[in-house]
């Protein structure tokens, strides 16, 4: 018996999941016959729908409804929970480690493949800011989103119970670095949530909370256009949020955020959302990269200059054939990633059967962003919307894009219930240390010296 043709998909995010899902449908007959095998290697057994992270942090959506279980959706694929360390495409091999290899101490395994799909996504782009590694909080995963929600409520608990004004002020100061989608939406949703939560504290008022947005450029939300970006600034400042443009974070050592304009902000919360960079695994391949570390790709989503290698999303530098500008690339965002995955899967299936490939061509239709409950901005098909209409469009668009009917129904139900009942304001910070209570109970009693004789 001949070995099946193995399609290796590296990454289980937007591109990885959608590509594997469409390949399941395109190659249904081959999968049943055993002539093709799809293997997905991903660090997590789920795909995170990142546009819903701000609402998960604010408590509008349950964390488990922001993620899509890969084993349920990709039921005809082989799912390996692990990480690819390096790829030798010349030999068609990938070195990877899994949970099992860590337990076995075997040092990883070599996996051969016939077709390679690189979709590892991106990681936070950090800078050598003193103190950032020790005190910064990211906002790319559901764990970070829920951890940040717990952290914000815990800071309000600290402020409510302390008598030290310095500790109180630091606890109620929240600094967000980065004026893109992630930073602005996270700040807008959490400020909304914290303002609502303050009503349940007898000595913490909404005006006691200080929110600061730090952006190095001269605008925020560049994707929605200059006009809507300026409106977003006015909306945030109208909620007493301090927006600092053309300003950088210089240091956050000793729980003091030092800005490039000389401002010093004692704070216990620094949220870093200042951009992303390609996943490190791309540098551990023998495939061509551009100056930004992304894979050089053709309009067919094939890696430039090599055969049987494909990429899309954040990891790929894909030419934008609709722009008319030579050298212009598609923006690394979710809108392109989902659409590229469809073309990518179709091209892989076409390549296996000897059919001609299709170029990826998608005109950017616009962007939507939430600024909190019932507030938003949008620039779609040339039309500019703000306030409630933009917020409603934001929710409608992302509800249509979240994978599976199951998730759509659950998210819609939660939105409906949150409109009928009050917000949840519970901090579950103890989830981050689930064994703490048992360890305390199992610890030997303290030795208080010899007992006095009777």
Residue, then its C-alpha position, 0 to 999 in steps of 0.5 A: x500500500x502506498x502512503x497517503x499524500x500528507x498535507x501538513x498545516x502549521x497553525x490552528x488560527x484563522x488561516x490554519x483552521x479555515x484552510x483545513x476545514x475547506x480542504x476537508x470538503x474539497x478532498x472528501x473523497x480522497x480522505x475517505x479513500x485514504x489517499x490524502x491525510x491532513x495533519x494540523x499542528x497547533x499549540x492549542x486545541x482551539x482556534x481563538x476568534x480574536x475580534x471577540x477578545x475585548x467583549x470576553x474581557x468585558x464579560x459580554x461573552x463567555x470565554x469558551x464561546x470565543x474559541x472553536x474546538x478544532x477536533x470537533x470542527x476538523x473531524x477528518x483531520x489529524x490534530x497534533x497539539x504541539x509546536x513546530x521548531x524547524x522546517x527543512x522544506x528541501x527534505x520535506x520534514x518538520x521537527x516538532x514537539x508535542x505534549x507526549x514528547x515532553x513526557x517521554x523526554x524524547x526530544x521531539x519527532x520528525x514529521x514528513x509531508x508532501x504539501x506544507x501550509x504555513x499559518x502560524x500567525x503572529x506574536x506580540x511585537x515587544x520592544x526593549x522597554x525596561x520593566x515591560x517583560x516583568x509588568x506588561x500584559x499582552x492581549x492576543x489570547x483568551x487567557x490574557x483577556x480573562x486574566x486582564x479582566x480579573x486583574x482590573x477588578x482586583x485592582x478595584x478591590x485593592x483600591x477599595x480596601x487600602x488606606x494608602x493613597x499612593x497604592x490606591x492611585x496606582x491601582x486605579x491607573x490603567x495604561x494601554x500602549x498601542x492605538x490599533x484595534x486591539x488596544x482601542x477596543x480592549x480599552x473601550x470595553x474594559x473602561x465600560x465594564x469598570x465604570x459599571x462595576x464601580x457602582x458596587x464599591x462604596x468608595x470607588x467612583x468612575x471618575x477615580x479611575x484613570x485610563x491612559x492610551x499611549x500611541x506613538x503615531x499621530x492617530x489611532x485606528x488608521x484602518x477606519x480613516x482619518x475622520x473616524x479616527x478623530x471621532x474615536x479620539x473625541x469619544x474616548x476623551x469625552x469619557x475622561x480617557x487620556x489619549x496621548x498621541x506621538x508618545x511612547x512608553x520609555x519605561x515601566x520599572x518599579x510599577x511606574x510608567x514613564x512616557x516620552x513626554x516626561x509624564x510619570x504614571x504610578x500604575x499596576x497595569x500596563x497593557x501592551x498592544x503595540x503591534x505584532x510580528x511573524x511567528x518565530x518558526x518562520x525564521x527556522x525554515x529554509x523558505x524565503x522571507x522578506x525584510x519584515x520576516x514574513x514569507x514571500x508569496x505569489x498571488x496564488x498564495x504559494x511560497x515564492x520560488x519553491x514548490x509544495x509550500x503555501x502560506x497566508x495570513x500574518x505569516x505571508x507577504x501576499x501581493x495585493x493585485x487589486x491595488x494597482x500599486x507594484x510591490x503593495x502587499x495585503x494587510x495582515x488582518x483577519x479580513x484578508x486571512x479568512x478570505x485567503x484561506x478559502x483560495x489557499x485550500x482551493x489552490x492546494x486541491x487544484x494543485x493535487x489534481x493538476x488544475x489551474x490555480x486562482x489568484x487571490x484578489x480581494x478589495x478591502x471593503x472597510x473596517x469596523x471597531x467597537x469603543x464599548x457598549x453601544x459605541x463604535x466607528x466604521x468605514x465600510x464601502x465608503x460610508x462612515x458610521x459612528x455611535x450605535x449604528x457602527x457598534x451594531x455593524x461591528x457585532x453583526x459583521x463578527x457574528x457572521x464571521x465567527x465559525x460554526x452555527x453552534x458558536x453563532x447561536x451561543x454568542x447571540x444568546x449571550x448578547x441577548x441575555x446580557x441585554x436583559x440582565x446586569x453585567x457579571x462583575x466577578x473576578x476569578x483570579x484564583x483560576x490562574x492558581x487552581x492548586x493554591x487552596x489544596x497546597x495550603x491545606x496540605x502544607x504542614x502546620x507551622x512550628x510554634x516551638x515546644x508546647x508548654x507543659x501542663 
